[in-house]
Amino acid sequence: MIKQILKAIERANIAQYYINSTETQSIESFFVRQRLDLTRAVDTTEYMVTVYRSYEKDGRNLLGASDAQIYPGMEMEEIEAALRSAYHAAGFAGNQSYELYAGTKEEYIHSTSGLAKQSLEETMAQMTEALFRVDTKEDVFVNSAEIFAIRQVHHILNSCGVDISYETYQVKGEYVIQCIAPQDVETYHSFSYREPEVEALHRDVEEALAMTQARAQAKQAPQAGEYRIILSGEQMNTLFSYYVSRSGSGMVYQQYSNYQVGMQVQGSTENVKEGDRLTIWLKAKDPFSSEGIPMKDRVLLEDGVLRTIHGGNRFAQYLGIEPTGFYGSIQVPVGEKPLEEMKQGAYLHIVSFSDFQMDDFTGHFGGEIRLAFLSDGERVIPVTGGSVNGSILEVQDRMVFSKERYTNSRYDGPMAVVLEGVQVAGA
C-alpha cells in the first residue's frame, strides 16, 4: 500500500509529504462481573498522509499542511483524489515557512518492553488475573471491565529521507467498581502500561474497591475554606503537566510562556525552603517521534531549573533550537516522606475528582470533588461534593512529595503531594 501511496503522490505532483502507517494487532476482552462476555482479535492497518504546499501571500513565504486518511483497498484513483483534495486544502492553512525534518533510512527497531517477551494472549491472562485478584466481596465489586493487549508496528517516511519502522507494545483498559450499600454508587477507572505492571494494576484495583466503598458512605461536602490538601495518583501527572506545557517550543515561540533554559521556574532557591525541589525527566517511550525525530530521555527540570525547551520540528526551527519530538511520559523522583506521615494532623486528601484540570496559561488547577477524606487531626471521614481551586504558582515553593511511587504509561513518580493553603468551595 505504501508503494501505491507514493505513486499517487508522484502523479499528484506533491513535492513534500509525510506518510505514517500503523499496523495494529490486539486482543480485546470484555467482562461482566468476572464472566468473560466477549473476546476478539483485531488486525488493522491505518495510513495517514500529510501533504505540504509552499506558497506566497502578502509577501510572506508560507507552508500549508493538510491530512488525508488512506484506507486499505482504496483504488489508485481514490488515493490520488484524496491527496489532491488535501493538497488543495493545504493552500488555505499556511504557517511561516520551514523545512521538513531531514532523516535517513534506519533499521527496523524491535521493542525491548517486557510485554514483547510474551504473547498477547499471555499478557491478557496476566492482566485479567491482576484485575480480578482482589475482587472477592459481594457488596463492592468490579461491575464490568475491558482489557486491550496491543502490538503496533509504526512506519514513518517523508520527502526528506526519513524512513523508519519500529514496534511498540501496550496493555490498557478500564473498569467500573460498584458498591451497593449504604447507597448504590459506581466509580470509573482506567489504566495503561507499556510494561507488564501486574502488581501496579493489582494495587490500583484494590485501592479503587476501597475508594468506592468509602464513596458509598460519603454524604456531606467539606466546609468551605482554606485547606492543607493531599493530591495523589493520576492527579500528579496533571499537576506536573503545567511545567511540561510551559516549556513546549510552541508555547515559548508564541510568547504564551516566558520560560528560558536556565530559568528558576519553581521559584528561587531561597524561596523553596519548606518543600521539595522539583526534577522532571521527559521519558522517551518510543524510539522516534511521529516526524521521525530520534527520541531520548531528557532532563526537563533539575532542582527547579529549566534544562530543556522541547517540541516538534516546526517551532524548533523558528526558535533555532534542536527538535526533540513530543513527549507523552514523565518521571519524577520520589520524596522522603511516607504517605502515612503526610496524613498526620488536619488535611483533606482528595482521591477522586469528576474532572481534575490544570490551566497551562495561568497555573490554576481544580475540579469538583467526587471523594475525599477529611481529617481534623483526630477523626477521618469520607466527604463528597464541593470543589478545589488553587494555583501552582502559589504552592510550588512548598510542595512535599511522598516516598511511595505511582506508575502508569504516562507517569512514574511520587504517589502523592501535600499542598498548603488551597481554597476549597464546600458546604
Beta strands, then each sheet from edge to edge (+ up, - down):
strand 1: 16-32
strand 2: 35-57
strand 3: 60-70
strand 4: 94-96
strand 5: 140-158
strand 6: 163-179
strand 7: 185-193
strand 8: 225-232
strand 9: 280-282
strand 10: 298-302
strand 11: 305-306
strand 12: 330-331
strand 13: 346-353
strand 14: 357-358
strand 15: 364-376
strand 16: 380-383
strand 17: 387-391
strand 18: 400-401
strand 19: 405-407
strand 20: 411-414
strand 21: 416-425
sheet 1: 4+ 3- 2+ 1- 5+ 6- 7+
sheet 2: 14+ 15- 13+ 8+ 21- 17+
sheet 3: 14+ 15- 13+ 8+ 21- 18+
sheet 4: 11+ 10- 9+ 12- 20- 19+
sheet 5: 14+ 15- 16+
end
